[in-house]
Amino acid sequence: MVQFEMAREIVYGTWESSVQKLPAYLGAIQKYNPGTIVEWKHKGLQASTGKYVMGYVFWAFKPCIDGFQFCRNVISVDGTHLYTHKLLIAAAMDGNQQVLPLAFAVVDEETYPSWKWFLQQLSRHVIRGRRGMCLISDRHAGLIKAVREGPDFVSPHGVHRYCLRHVCYNFNNTIKNVVLKDLCWQAGSEYQLRKFNRIMDEIKKQDVKAFAYLDAINKEKWTASHDGGWRCGILTINMSECINGVLKGARRLSVSALVEITLERTVHYFHVRAMKGQKMLQNNQLWTDFACKMFISWQQKAVEHTVTKYSHAQQSASVVTRRQGRHGMNTHVVKIANRECSCGKWNQFGIPCSHAQKVCGAYNISAASMVKDYYDVMAYNNTYSKHFEPVQSEDYWDDPNFQLVHDPTIRTVTRPGRNQTTRIHNEMDWRQTRARQEAQQQQGDYSIQENVP
């Protein structure tokens, strides 16, 4: 560990020296990439030196801000540990189901003031008055309070939803039963109300306290069946790709090196995905790979459904699915005029489900015309159409108009112990496979159909 610390300081400098370098480096990024946002909140002036003490710093790259305009109205936020501070991240999902980093901030701790400040910068510089936003996060008390006080994620302008993985983790911490944890995930990820109720009845049958725990949480916050389509099919904060991709190996580096890595990895994302978008155009695709796969899969299922038309005005119909073993022979109601199906999937994903596609065929309507715009290949290309410019060497940087120092009250010496892996793990990565299998063998064959974290 000591050798690692020494090597890191030789390559990247100490945390203190990196903090002093940070204003000039972020200024250089802004100089060569105009429109990049940098905001500071200092803790005050250091009386002995007249330099500002580092508090919070926020940055967002202009191509990411511009690209977000072509993505769905969903933002996920999360925090993770750094060498001495905490990193807050906001991310969106593009039309090909890939994470688009939106904004970063280094703060001293995850608290109500730090989350409030981060969300204020996010609203001002990234959201910019865009309405109908859905924020997905964990249930950190300071974050929840900050969300309630902001305009963008409360009714009537937007909503706040909970990450289902965090709900399951907190549930298991209290109930301590991996089978019930699986049922919690299945209940939260189910799009049909009748299936949600069936799973909740099973939870109640197995443990009344477990049922009461989940029943006490606002169902709109954690279940897909009660969400109303705000999540766009996104159940979790889904930061693993962003954190483990953009920040792999960077947690224990200096703050300037951290910013540099967020830039380099984001540039890499834009380069690779821009080429991927061009390939989609060359293949004459209507939509992204993700949307094409989902549309075709449901199109193939639609062949086996039976339709009974009802109202031409509403373009409504009932759809009966084909029996397959113990499953099928279910009736779903589709209303094309309202773009809804009782299965809930069309409303969530923005792609006509198999039932909707069958009804579209019955009314001679193009189901393809009802796929959401953010899946369009042109929207995907527009997401990654802006480019980055390289940052010149330090000799070309401008002097910042202030000097910054590390907060001396925050220790920079880490505790002794084994080296940490570069992947940012958390407790929700642990699948408890053996315990789950043993418990399922003891409690019968109430099968779990979904993948569970």
C-alpha positions in Angstrom: 0.0 0.0 0.0 2.8 2.4 0.9 4.6 1.7 -2.4 1.4 2.3 -4.3 0.9 5.6 -2.5 4.5 6.7 -3.4 4.2 5.6 -7.0 0.9 7.4 -7.4 2.3 10.6 -6.0 5.4 10.4 -8.3 3.1 10.1 -11.4 0.1 12.3 -10.3 1.4 14.4 -7.5 -0.1 14.6 -4.0 -3.7 15.3 -3.4 -2.8 18.8 -2.1 -0.7 19.7 -5.2 -3.5 18.3 -7.4 -6.1 20.6 -5.7 -3.8 23.6 -6.4 -3.6 22.6 -10.0 -7.3 22.0 -10.5 -8.5 25.5 -11.3 -6.0 25.9 -14.1 -6.7 22.5 -15.5 -10.5 22.9 -15.5 -10.0 26.4 -17.0 -7.9 24.8 -19.8 -10.7 22.3 -20.5 -13.1 25.2 -20.8 -10.6 27.1 -23.0 -10.2 24.3 -25.6 -13.8 23.0 -25.2 -16.0 26.1 -25.1 -19.4 25.6 -23.4 -18.0 23.2 -20.8 -19.5 24.1 -17.4 -17.4 24.5 -14.2 -18.9 25.7 -11.0 -17.1 26.2 -7.6 -18.3 26.5 -4.0 -15.4 27.4 -1.7 -15.4 26.9 2.1 -13.8 30.3 2.5 -10.4 32.1 2.4 -7.4 30.7 4.2 -6.3 33.6 6.3 -2.5 32.7 6.2 -2.3 32.5 2.5 -5.3 34.3 1.0 -6.2 31.2 -1.0 -9.6 29.6 -1.2 -10.3 26.4 0.6 -11.8 23.7 -1.6 -15.4 22.9 -1.0 -17.3 21.6 -4.0 -16.5 21.6 -7.7 -19.0 20.7 -10.5 -18.1 20.0 -14.2 -20.2 19.0 -17.2 -18.9 18.7 -20.8 -20.7 20.6 -23.5 -21.1 17.6 -25.9 -22.8 15.7 -23.1 -25.1 18.5 -22.3 -26.0 18.9 -26.0 -26.4 15.1 -26.5 -28.8 14.8 -23.7 -31.4 16.7 -25.7 -31.8 13.6 -27.8 -32.2 11.2 -24.9 -35.2 10.2 -22.9 -36.3 12.3 -19.9 -34.6 10.2 -17.3 -31.5 11.1 -15.2 -29.9 8.8 -12.6 -27.6 10.1 -9.8 -25.3 8.3 -7.5 -22.3 8.9 -5.3 -19.1 7.0 -4.7 -16.0 7.2 -2.5 -12.7 8.8 -3.7 -9.3 9.0 -2.1 -10.4 11.7 0.4 -13.7 13.0 -0.9 -16.9 11.8 -2.6 -17.8 11.9 -6.3 -21.4 12.7 -7.4 -22.4 11.6 -10.9 -25.4 12.3 -13.0 -26.0 10.1 -16.1 -28.7 9.6 -18.8 -29.5 6.7 -21.1 -29.2 7.1 -24.9 -31.4 5.4 -27.4 -29.2 2.4 -27.6 -29.5 1.7 -23.8 -26.0 3.0 -23.1 -25.0 5.3 -20.3 -24.3 8.9 -21.2 -22.3 10.8 -18.4 -23.9 14.2 -17.8 -22.2 15.8 -14.9 -19.7 15.2 -12.1 -19.0 16.9 -8.8 -16.3 16.4 -6.1 -17.7 17.1 -2.6 -16.4 16.5 0.9 -19.4 14.3 2.0 -22.7 13.0 0.7 -25.0 15.3 2.7 -28.1 17.4 2.1 -26.1 20.6 1.4 -23.8 18.8 -1.2 -26.7 17.0 -2.9 -28.8 20.2 -3.0 -25.9 22.2 -4.6 -25.3 19.4 -7.1 -28.9 19.2 -8.2 -29.1 23.0 -8.5 -26.1 22.9 -10.9 -27.6 20.0 -12.8 -30.9 21.9 -13.2 -29.3 25.1 -14.2 -26.7 23.8 -16.7 -28.0 20.4 -17.9 -31.8 20.3 -17.6 -32.3 24.0 -18.4 -36.1 24.1 -17.9 -36.8 20.9 -19.6 -40.1 19.5 -18.1 -41.3 16.0 -17.5 -38.0 14.8 -16.0 -37.7 11.6 -13.9 -34.9 11.3 -11.4 -33.8 7.9 -10.2 -31.7 7.6 -7.1 -31.1 5.6 -3.9 -32.9 6.7 -0.8 -30.2 8.7 0.8 -31.9 11.0 3.3 -30.0 14.1 2.3 -30.7 13.5 -1.4 -34.4 12.9 -0.8 -34.7 16.2 1.1 -32.8 18.1 -1.7 -35.0 16.6 -4.4 -38.1 17.8 -2.6 -36.9 21.3 -2.5 -36.0 21.5 -6.2 -38.5 22.2 -8.9 -37.5 19.7 -11.6 -38.3 16.4 -9.9 -41.5 17.2 -8.1 -45.1 17.4 -9.4 -46.2 18.9 -11.8 -42.8 19.3 -13.5 -41.3 15.9 -12.9 -41.0 12.9 -10.5 -38.5 11.2 -8.3 -38.2 7.4 -8.3 -36.1 5.0 -6.3 -33.5 2.6 -7.6 -35.1 -0.9 -7.3 -31.7 -2.5 -6.4 -31.4 -0.2 -3.4 -34.9 -1.0 -2.3 -34.2 -4.7 -2.5 -30.9 -4.2 -0.6 -32.5 -2.2 2.2 -35.4 -4.7 2.3 -33.0 -7.6 2.7 -31.0 -5.8 5.4 -34.2 -5.7 7.4 -35.9 -9.0 6.5 -32.7 -11.0 5.9 -34.3 -13.5 3.6 -32.8 -13.9 0.1 -35.9 -15.6 -1.3 -38.1 -12.7 -0.2 -35.5 -10.3 -1.6 -35.9 -12.0 -5.0 -39.7 -11.6 -4.7 -39.2 -7.9 -3.9 -37.2 -7.5 -7.1 -39.8 -9.4 -9.1 -42.6 -7.3 -7.6 -40.8 -4.0 -8.4 -39.9 -5.0 -11.9 -43.3 -6.4 -12.9 -45.2 -4.2 -15.4 -48.6 -5.8 -15.0 -50.7 -4.9 -12.0 -52.3 -8.3 -11.6 -48.8 -10.0 -11.5 -47.5 -7.4 -9.0 -50.5 -8.1 -6.7 -49.9 -11.9 -7.0 -46.3 -11.5 -6.0 -47.1 -9.2 -3.1 -49.7 -11.8 -1.9 -47.0 -14.4 -2.0 -44.7 -12.2 0.1 -47.5 -11.6 2.6 -48.1 -15.3 2.8 -44.5 -16.0 3.6 -43.8 -13.0 5.9 -46.4 -10.4 7.0 -43.7 -8.1 8.3 -41.9 -8.2 4.9 -45.2 -7.3 3.2 -45.8 -4.5 5.6 -42.3 -3.1 4.9 -42.8 -2.9 1.2 -46.5 -1.8 1.5 -45.3 1.2 3.5 -43.2 2.5 0.6 -45.0 4.6 -2.0 -45.6 2.2 -4.9 -45.1 4.9 -7.5 -41.5 5.3 -6.2 -40.3 1.7 -6.6 -42.6 -0.4 -8.8 -42.9 -0.4 -12.6 -46.5 -1.4 -12.4 -47.5 1.9 -10.6 -44.9 4.2 -12.2 -47.0 5.6 -15.0 -44.3 5.3 -17.6 -41.9 7.9 -16.1 -39.0 5.5 -15.8 -39.0 4.5 -19.5 -38.2 1.0 -18.5 -35.2 2.0 -16.3 -35.5 0.3 -12.9 -32.1 1.1 -11.3 -29.7 4.0 -11.2 -27.6 1.9 -13.5 -24.4 3.7 -12.6 -22.2 0.6 -12.8 -21.2 1.2 -16.4 -20.6 4.8 -15.9 -18.6 4.4 -12.6 -16.7 1.3 -13.6 -16.1 2.5 -17.2 -15.4 6.2 -16.7 -13.6 5.8 -13.4 -12.0 2.4 -13.5 -8.7 2.8 -11.5 -9.3 6.4 -10.7 -10.8 6.4 -7.2 -7.5 6.6 -5.5 -5.9 9.1 -7.8 -5.6 12.8 -7.3 -8.5 15.1 -8.1 -6.9 16.6 -11.3 -6.2 13.1 -12.5 -9.8 12.1 -11.8 -11.1 15.0 -13.9 -8.7 14.1 -16.7 -9.9 10.5 -16.7 -13.6 11.6 -16.9 -12.7 13.6 -19.9 -10.7 10.9 -21.6 -13.2 8.2 -21.1 -16.1 10.4 -22.2 -14.2 11.3 -25.3 -13.7 7.6 -26.0 -17.5 7.0 -25.6 -18.3 9.7 -28.1 -15.7 8.4 -30.6 -16.8 4.8 -30.5 -20.6 5.5 -30.5 -20.4 8.1 -33.3 -18.8 5.3 -35.4 -21.5 2.9 -34.3 -24.2 5.4 -35.3 -22.7 5.8 -38.7 -22.7 2.1 -39.2 -26.4 2.0 -38.3 -27.1 4.6 -40.9 -25.2 2.7 -43.5 -27.3 -0.4 -42.7 -30.5 1.7 -43.3 -31.7 1.0 -39.8 -34.8 3.0 -38.5 -33.8 2.6 -34.9 -30.9 1.8 -32.7 -29.8 -1.8 -32.2 -31.6 -2.0 -28.9 -34.9 -0.8 -30.2 -34.7 -3.0 -33.4 -34.1 -6.1 -31.3 -37.0 -5.3 -29.0 -39.4 -4.4 -31.8 -38.6 -7.5 -33.9 -38.9 -9.8 -30.8 -42.4 -8.5 -30.0 -43.3 -8.5 -33.7 -42.6 -12.3 -33.8 -44.7 -12.9 -30.6 -47.6 -10.9 -32.1 -48.2 -13.6 -34.8 -49.5 -16.0 -32.1 -52.0 -13.5 -30.6 -55.8 -13.3 -31.3 -57.5 -9.9 -31.7 -61.1 -8.8 -31.1 -61.7 -5.2 -32.3 -63.9 -3.0 -30.2 -63.9 0.8 -30.8 -62.7 2.3 -34.1 -62.7 5.8 -32.5 -60.3 4.6 -29.7 -58.7 2.0 -32.0 -59.1 -0.4 -29.1 -59.2 -4.2 -29.0 -58.7 -7.1 -26.7 -55.8 -9.4 -27.4 -55.6 -13.0 -26.2 -52.1 -14.6 -26.0 -51.4 -18.2 -27.0 -51.2 -20.8 -24.3 -47.6 -22.1 -23.8 -47.5 -24.7 -21.1 -48.9 -23.2 -17.9 -48.6 -19.7 -19.3 -50.6 -17.7 -21.8 -54.3 -17.4 -22.6 -54.3 -14.0 -20.9 -56.3 -11.1 -22.2 -54.8 -7.6 -22.7 -56.6 -4.4 -23.6 -54.9 -2.2 -26.2 -56.0 1.4 -27.0 -53.9 2.6 -29.9 -55.3 6.2 -29.7 -53.9 6.4 -26.2 -50.8 4.4 -27.0 -51.3 2.1 -24.1 -51.6 -1.6 -23.4 -52.6 -3.2 -20.1 -49.4 -5.2 -20.1 -47.6 -2.0 -19.3 -44.6 -2.5 -21.5 -45.6 -0.1 -24.3 -46.0 2.7 -21.8 -42.7 2.0 -20.2 -40.4 1.3 -23.2 -41.9 3.5 -25.8 -42.0 0.6 -28.3 -45.3 -1.0 -29.2 -45.5 -4.4 -27.4 -46.6 -7.6 -29.1 -50.2 -6.9 -28.2 -50.1 -3.4 -29.6 -48.4 -4.5 -32.8 -51.2 -7.1 -33.3 -53.9 -4.5 -32.9 -52.0 -2.1 -35.2 -52.1 -4.8 -37.9 -55.9 -5.3 -37.3 -56.5 -1.6 -37.8 -54.0 -1.3 -40.7 -51.8 1.1 -38.7 -48.0 1.2 -38.9 -46.7 0.1 -35.5 -43.3 1.3 -36.6 -44.5 4.9 -36.6 -45.3 4.7 -32.9 -41.8 4.0 -31.7 -40.5 6.9 -29.5 -38.2 9.4 -31.3 -35.2 8.9 -28.9 -34.8 5.4 -30.5 -34.4 6.9 -34.0 -30.9 6.4 -35.5 -30.7 10.1 -36.3 -31.4 10.9 -32.6 -28.7 8.5 -31.6 -26.2 10.1 -34.1 -27.2 13.6 -32.9 -26.5 12.4 -29.3 -22.8 11.9 -30.2 -22.5 14.4 -33.0 -20.5 17.1 -31.1 -16.8 16.6 -30.6 -14.1 17.3 -28.1 -10.9 19.2 -28.6 -7.6 18.0 -27.0 -6.2 20.1 -24.1 -2.8 21.6 -24.7 0.1 21.2 -22.3 0.4 23.3 -19.2 2.5 25.9 -20.9 -0.6 27.0 -22.8 -2.9 27.2 -19.9 -4.2 30.5 -18.6 -3.6 31.5 -15.0 -6.9 31.2 -13.0 -8.3 34.2 -11.2 -8.1 32.4 -7.8 -5.8 29.9 -6.0 -7.1 26.8 -4.3 -5.9 24.7 -1.4 -7.0 21.4 0.1 -9.2 21.6 3.2 -6.7 20.8 6.0 -9.5 19.3 8.2 -9.9 16.5 5.7 -7.2 13.8 6.2 -5.5 12.5 3.1 -3.8 9.5 4.7 -5.7 6.3 4.1 -6.0 3.5 6.6 -3.5 0.6 6.3 -4.7 -2.6 4.7 -4.9 -4.6 1.6 -4.9 -3.0 -1.8 -8.3 -2.3 -3.2 -9.5 -3.5 -6.6 -10.1 -0.9 -9.3 -13.7 -1.9 -9.8 -16.1 0.0 -7.6 -18.0 -2.7 -5.8 -21.0 -2.3 -3.5 -23.0 -4.7 -1.4 -25.6 -5.1 -4.1 -23.1 -6.8 -6.4 -23.2 -9.8 -4.0 -25.8 -12.3 -5.4 -25.8 -14.7 -2.5 -26.4 -17.5 -5.0 -25.8 -20.4 -2.7 -28.0 -19.0 0.1 -30.7 -18.3 -2.4 -30.6 -21.8 -3.9 -30.7 -23.4 -0.5 -33.6 -21.3 0.7 -35.6 -22.0 -2.5 -35.1 -25.7 -2.0 -36.5 -25.4 1.5 -39.4 -23.2 0.6 -40.7 -24.9 -2.6 -40.6 -24.0 -6.3 -42.1 -20.5 -6.4 -39.9 -19.7 -9.4 -38.2 -16.4 -10.0 -38.5 -15.4 -13.6 -36.4 -12.2 -13.5 -32.7 -11.6 -13.0 -32.1 -10.4 -9.5 -29.3 -8.2 -8.3 
